[in-house]
Amino acid sequence: LGGWYYIKTIWIAPPAFHGPVLVRGRRLDRAGDVRFSHGFRRAGNFRELRLQFERRITDWKEAKGPRYTVVAEPGCFGLQVDGPAFSRTLVFEAKVGS
């Protein structure tokens, strides 16, 4: 939409986890941003996420907040996810079509 690609993202954690979690991202194969949004009409509202896990779904807790990871074009991207006692890197490739 409008030159942006939206990837629906649901953040979950085990019931014992209390957060908070900070998520930041960037493009890895050349210059570029990763952003986060509540919906299709709000591209790029957030450059980082500050997640709290509250709502319980089955045996997991779901974070409140933006539901989409947003990129400007296909490519290789990374997310850094930092919690009180951990730091993880997630790498993904955004492609067009299947």
C-alpha positions as CSV (number, residue, x, y, z in Angstrom):
1,L,0.0,0.0,0.0
2,G,1.4,3.4,-0.9
3,G,4.8,1.9,-1.7
4,W,5.0,0.1,1.7
5,Y,4.9,-3.6,2.4
6,Y,3.0,-4.7,5.5
7,I,3.9,-7.9,7.3
8,K,1.4,-8.9,10.0
9,T,3.3,-9.5,13.2
10,I,1.9,-10.9,16.4
11,W,4.3,-10.8,19.4
12,I,3.8,-13.5,22.0
13,A,5.6,-14.6,25.2
14,P,5.3,-17.4,27.7
15,P,2.9,-16.7,30.6
16,A,5.7,-16.2,33.2
17,F,7.3,-13.4,31.1
18,H,6.7,-9.8,32.3
19,G,8.7,-7.6,29.9
20,P,9.1,-5.0,28.8
21,V,10.6,-5.6,25.3
22,L,12.2,-3.2,22.9
23,V,12.2,-4.0,19.2
24,R,14.2,-2.1,16.6
25,G,15.0,-2.9,13.0
26,R,16.9,-2.0,9.9
27,R,17.6,-3.3,6.4
28,L,20.7,-5.5,6.2
29,D,21.6,-5.8,2.5
30,R,21.7,-2.0,1.9
31,A,20.5,1.3,3.5
32,G,16.8,1.2,4.6
33,D,14.5,1.2,7.5
34,V,12.1,-1.1,9.3
35,R,9.0,0.5,10.8
36,F,6.0,-0.6,12.7
37,S,2.3,0.3,12.3
38,H,-1.2,-0.3,13.8
39,G,-2.7,-0.6,10.3
40,F,-2.4,0.1,6.6
41,R,-3.1,3.8,6.7
42,R,-0.4,4.6,9.2
43,A,2.8,3.5,7.5
44,G,6.0,4.2,9.4
45,N,4.4,5.6,12.5
46,F,6.9,3.9,14.8
47,R,10.7,3.3,14.3
48,E,10.8,1.1,17.4
49,L,8.4,-0.9,19.6
50,R,8.1,-0.9,23.3
51,L,6.0,-4.0,24.1
52,Q,4.2,-5.1,27.2
53,F,2.7,-8.6,27.4
54,E,-0.7,-8.6,29.0
55,R,-3.4,-10.4,27.2
56,R,-3.3,-14.2,27.5
57,I,-4.0,-16.3,24.4
58,T,-4.1,-20.1,25.2
59,D,-0.8,-20.8,26.9
60,W,0.9,-17.6,25.8
61,K,0.6,-13.8,26.4
62,E,0.1,-11.4,23.5
63,A,1.7,-8.0,23.3
64,K,-0.5,-4.9,22.9
65,G,0.5,-2.4,20.2
66,P,1.3,-2.2,16.5
67,R,0.5,-5.3,14.5
68,Y,2.5,-4.7,11.3
69,T,6.2,-4.7,10.5
70,V,6.5,-2.3,7.5
71,V,9.3,-2.1,4.9
72,A,9.6,0.1,1.8
73,E,10.7,-2.6,-0.6
74,P,11.8,-6.3,-0.8
75,G,15.1,-7.2,0.8
76,C,16.9,-8.6,3.8
77,F,16.0,-7.1,7.2
78,G,16.9,-7.6,10.8
79,L,15.1,-7.0,14.1
80,Q,16.9,-6.6,17.4
81,V,14.6,-7.7,20.3
82,D,15.8,-6.7,23.8
83,G,14.2,-7.8,27.1
84,P,15.3,-7.4,30.7
85,A,17.6,-10.4,30.6
86,F,18.1,-11.2,26.9
87,S,18.9,-9.8,23.4
88,R,18.0,-11.6,20.2
89,T,18.4,-10.9,16.5
90,L,15.8,-12.0,14.0
91,V,16.6,-11.9,10.3
92,F,14.0,-12.1,7.5
93,E,13.7,-11.7,3.8
94,A,10.8,-9.7,2.4
95,K,9.7,-10.9,-1.1
96,V,7.0,-10.0,-3.5
97,G,4.6,-12.8,-4.6
98,S,5.0,-16.5,-3.8
